[in-house]
Amino acid sequence: MGYSSIMDDSFAIIVENAVQIAWDVLERSGEIHDPNQTSWFLLKHIEHLARNGERRRLMLVNLTIDAYRARPEKLLAKVDLARGIVVSHFKDVRQNLTGVASNAPNC
């Protein structure tokens, strides 16, 4: 077993553990609405951070949860919910906001 193999195993364990912790936090708080999309986002974000040198598990988890919560489609959905419109997909939100912007008075 060479050095590269040990690093690959270590990397995989770090990523796997961080994804599981982030998933557990989001699941307990009721923030997982699309499990496939959420798992893909968590894996890709944590993997990106880890490949760029971050190895602290809690930092990987916290940065990823913050990024998940700040996704543009999530922020736009919150805006629409505040207006009383329930929208399930980013495309629908964008179309609604475009319509609102075109009806806004020119200042």
C-alpha positions as CSV (number, residue, x, y, z in Angstrom):
1,M,0.0,0.0,0.0
2,G,1.6,3.2,-1.2
3,Y,1.4,6.7,0.1
4,S,-1.1,7.7,-2.6
5,S,-3.5,4.8,-1.6
6,I,-3.4,5.9,2.0
7,M,-4.2,9.5,1.0
8,D,-7.1,8.3,-1.2
9,D,-8.5,6.3,1.7
10,S,-8.1,9.1,4.1
11,F,-9.7,11.6,1.7
12,A,-12.7,9.3,1.1
13,I,-13.2,8.8,4.8
14,I,-13.0,12.6,5.5
15,V,-15.5,13.3,2.7
16,E,-17.9,10.5,3.7
17,N,-17.9,11.5,7.4
18,A,-18.5,15.2,6.6
19,V,-21.3,14.4,4.1
20,Q,-23.0,12.2,6.7
21,I,-22.8,14.9,9.5
22,A,-24.1,17.6,7.2
23,W,-26.9,15.4,6.1
24,D,-27.9,14.6,9.7
25,V,-27.9,18.3,10.6
26,L,-30.1,19.3,7.6
27,E,-32.4,16.3,8.1
28,R,-33.0,17.1,11.8
29,S,-33.7,20.7,10.9
30,G,-36.2,19.7,8.2
31,E,-34.3,21.3,5.4
32,I,-34.0,18.4,3.0
33,H,-36.8,18.6,0.4
34,D,-35.1,16.8,-2.5
35,P,-32.8,14.0,-1.1
36,N,-31.1,13.4,-4.5
37,Q,-30.3,17.1,-5.1
38,T,-29.2,17.5,-1.5
39,S,-26.9,14.5,-1.4
40,W,-25.3,15.6,-4.7
41,F,-24.8,19.2,-3.5
42,L,-23.3,18.0,-0.2
43,L,-20.9,15.6,-1.8
44,K,-19.7,18.0,-4.5
45,H,-19.3,20.9,-2.1
46,I,-17.4,18.9,0.5
47,E,-15.3,17.2,-2.1
48,H,-14.4,20.6,-3.6
49,L,-13.3,22.0,-0.2
50,A,-11.3,18.9,0.6
51,R,-9.5,18.8,-2.7
52,N,-8.5,22.4,-2.1
53,G,-6.9,21.5,1.2
54,E,-9.6,21.7,3.9
55,R,-9.3,18.6,6.1
56,R,-11.0,19.8,9.3
57,R,-14.3,17.9,9.4
58,L,-16.3,20.6,11.2
59,M,-15.1,23.3,8.9
60,L,-16.1,21.1,5.9
61,V,-19.6,20.6,7.4
62,N,-20.2,24.2,8.5
63,L,-19.1,25.7,5.2
64,T,-21.2,23.2,3.3
65,I,-24.3,23.8,5.4
66,D,-23.9,27.5,5.0
67,A,-23.5,27.1,1.2
68,Y,-26.6,24.8,1.1
69,R,-28.7,27.3,3.0
70,A,-27.5,30.2,0.8
71,R,-28.2,28.6,-2.6
72,P,-29.8,31.1,-5.0
73,E,-32.9,28.9,-5.5
74,K,-33.4,28.7,-1.7
75,L,-33.1,32.4,-1.3
76,L,-35.5,33.1,-4.1
77,A,-38.0,30.6,-2.7
78,K,-37.9,32.5,0.6
79,V,-38.6,35.8,-1.2
80,D,-41.6,34.2,-2.9
81,L,-42.9,32.6,0.3
82,A,-42.8,36.0,1.9
83,R,-45.0,37.2,-0.9
84,G,-47.3,34.3,-0.3
85,I,-46.4,32.4,-3.5
86,V,-45.3,28.7,-3.1
87,V,-42.9,27.8,-5.8
88,S,-41.2,24.4,-6.0
89,H,-38.6,24.9,-8.7
90,F,-36.0,27.6,-9.4
91,K,-37.2,28.1,-12.9
92,D,-40.7,28.9,-11.7
93,V,-39.3,31.4,-9.1
94,R,-37.2,33.1,-11.8
95,Q,-40.2,33.4,-14.1
96,N,-42.3,34.9,-11.3
97,L,-39.6,37.4,-10.4
98,T,-39.1,38.4,-14.0
99,G,-42.8,39.1,-14.3
100,V,-42.8,41.2,-11.1
101,A,-39.8,43.2,-12.4
102,S,-41.5,43.9,-15.7
103,N,-44.6,45.3,-14.0
104,A,-42.6,47.5,-11.6
105,P,-43.0,51.3,-12.2
106,N,-39.9,53.1,-13.6
107,C,-38.3,55.4,-11.2
